[in-house]
Amino acid sequence: MDITFIRHGHAEHLLNYPNELNRVHPGLTEQGKRQITALRKTIKVETGDPVIVSPTKRTLETAQLLPTSEHSRVMISPLVGPRMFPQDPTFAPLRCDQIYTRRELGTLYSEMQVLHGGRNEWKESINQMAAQRFTRLAEQLLDWCRKQNGHTFIVSHDGTITNYRVLLGEQGLTRDDFLGEAGYCTVRSI
């Protein structure tokens, strides 16, 4: 199984850093949109490839700019929502990392489906979740990915992507390994 992780482009909460980190639902800036448009030359999503997106405005806008076809499977999951790296549950999440509710998603992004994991993942943020619980839920999502046909794409956030890369076997990762704006990496996993 190959998973390509894509980090969202430059977003509004970074315009006046750090003063805008408590902006709710920041979207992509014009710079961020250009970054993702440039990324389209490198990333190719084939028909049927699953694309899993964090339920934040900046990641959803990133996914909308990717070269997906009408037959692509774009799904939203809180299990790829914002998560700090390294994780420290004593830190309060920033308002910019607040995810949309399922109701808001149904109104704003009705063309995308919600990936239901059969758990109560919408009520408990992965950003505050203990490492053991996150690992269990993330492994369930990765098992789902392994059962899919094609190449899986996950559009998410630096901390979340790094947490998943560790689960997939990469060792010694630090914040210096963050992908950065519109960055991507492919991880091969069995």
C-alpha positions in Angstrom: 0.0 0.0 0.0 1.3 3.4 -0.9 0.0 6.5 0.9 0.8 10.0 -0.2 0.5 12.6 2.5 -0.2 16.1 1.3 0.1 19.1 3.6 -2.3 22.0 3.0 -1.1 25.2 1.4 -0.4 28.5 3.1 -3.4 29.4 5.2 -5.0 32.6 6.6 -4.0 31.8 10.2 -0.3 32.2 9.2 -0.7 35.7 7.6 -0.1 37.5 10.9 1.7 34.7 12.8 1.2 34.1 15.7 -1.6 36.6 16.2 -4.1 34.7 14.0 -3.7 31.2 15.4 -7.0 31.5 17.1 -8.9 32.3 13.9 -11.7 29.8 13.5 -11.7 27.9 10.1 -8.9 29.6 8.3 -8.9 29.0 4.6 -6.1 29.0 2.0 -4.6 32.3 1.1 -4.0 33.2 -2.6 -0.4 32.0 -2.0 -1.7 28.7 -0.7 -4.0 28.3 -3.7 -1.0 28.9 -6.0 1.1 26.4 -4.1 -1.6 23.7 -4.5 -2.1 24.6 -8.2 1.7 24.1 -8.7 1.5 20.8 -6.9 -1.0 19.5 -9.4 1.9 19.1 -11.9 3.3 16.4 -9.5 0.4 14.7 -7.9 -1.9 12.5 -10.0 -5.0 11.1 -8.4 -6.4 8.2 -10.5 -10.1 7.3 -10.8 -11.0 5.3 -7.7 -8.0 6.4 -5.6 -9.2 7.2 -2.1 -8.5 10.8 -0.9 -9.0 11.2 2.8 -9.2 14.8 4.0 -9.1 16.5 7.4 -12.4 18.3 8.3 -10.8 21.8 8.3 -11.4 24.5 5.7 -7.8 24.8 4.6 -7.4 21.0 3.9 -10.8 20.8 2.2 -9.9 23.7 -0.1 -6.6 21.9 -0.8 -8.4 18.7 -1.7 -10.8 20.7 -4.0 -7.7 22.0 -5.9 -6.1 18.6 -6.4 -6.5 17.0 -9.8 -9.3 14.6 -8.9 -11.9 13.3 -11.4 -15.6 13.1 -10.8 -15.0 9.4 -10.1 -12.5 10.0 -7.3 -13.4 9.0 -3.8 -12.9 12.1 -1.7 -13.8 11.4 1.9 -13.6 13.5 5.1 -12.4 12.0 8.4 -11.5 13.5 11.8 -8.9 10.8 12.2 -6.6 12.9 9.9 -7.6 16.2 11.6 -5.1 18.4 13.3 -2.8 16.7 15.9 0.3 18.1 17.6 3.7 16.6 17.1 5.2 15.8 19.5 1.9 15.2 21.3 1.4 17.0 24.6 -2.1 16.6 25.9 -1.6 19.4 28.4 -1.5 21.9 25.5 -4.8 23.4 24.7 -5.7 23.1 21.0 -5.7 26.3 19.0 -8.9 27.6 17.5 -7.5 27.4 14.0 -7.4 23.6 14.5 -11.1 23.4 15.2 -12.8 20.9 12.8 -16.1 21.3 11.1 -19.1 19.3 12.5 -20.7 16.7 10.3 -23.7 19.0 9.9 -21.5 21.9 8.7 -19.7 19.6 6.3 -23.0 18.4 4.8 -23.9 22.0 4.1 -20.5 23.4 3.0 -19.0 20.3 1.3 -21.9 18.2 0.2 -19.9 16.9 -2.8 -17.6 15.0 -0.4 -18.6 12.0 1.6 -17.9 11.5 5.3 -15.8 8.4 6.1 -17.6 6.7 8.9 -15.4 4.6 11.1 -18.1 3.2 13.3 -16.6 5.0 16.3 -17.5 8.2 18.0 -14.5 9.9 16.4 -16.4 13.2 15.8 -16.9 14.0 19.5 -13.3 13.4 20.6 -10.5 15.5 19.0 -7.4 13.6 18.0 -5.5 16.7 19.0 -6.1 16.0 22.7 -6.2 12.2 22.5 -3.7 10.1 24.5 -1.1 8.5 22.3 -2.4 5.0 22.9 -5.9 5.8 21.9 -4.8 7.8 18.9 -2.6 4.8 17.8 -5.5 2.4 18.1 -7.8 4.6 16.0 -5.1 5.5 13.5 -4.2 1.9 13.0 -7.9 1.1 12.2 -7.8 3.8 9.6 -4.6 2.5 8.1 -6.1 -1.0 8.0 -9.0 0.4 6.1 -6.5 2.1 3.7 -4.8 -1.3 3.1 -8.1 -2.8 1.9 -8.6 -0.1 -0.7 -7.7 -0.4 -4.3 -5.3 2.1 -5.8 -3.1 4.7 -4.2 -4.3 6.4 -1.0 -3.9 10.2 -0.5 -4.3 11.9 2.8 -4.7 15.7 2.9 -3.8 16.9 6.4 -1.6 18.9 8.7 2.1 18.7 9.5 1.8 17.3 13.0 -0.8 14.7 12.0 1.2 13.6 9.0 4.3 13.2 11.1 2.3 11.1 13.7 1.1 8.8 10.9 4.6 8.6 9.4 5.9 7.3 12.8 3.1 4.7 12.9 4.1 3.6 9.4 7.6 2.9 10.6 9.7 6.1 10.1 12.0 6.6 13.0 13.7 9.6 14.5 11.2 12.2 13.1 11.2 15.7 14.6 9.4 18.9 13.8 12.3 19.5 11.3 10.7 16.7 9.2 7.5 18.6 8.7 6.5 18.8 5.1 5.7 22.5 5.1 3.2 24.3 2.9 1.9 22.1 0.1 4.6 19.6 0.8 4.0 15.9 0.2 5.7 12.5 0.8 4.8 9.0 -0.2 5.2 6.1 2.3 5.1 2.5 1.3 3.5 0.2 3.9 2.4 -3.4 4.0 
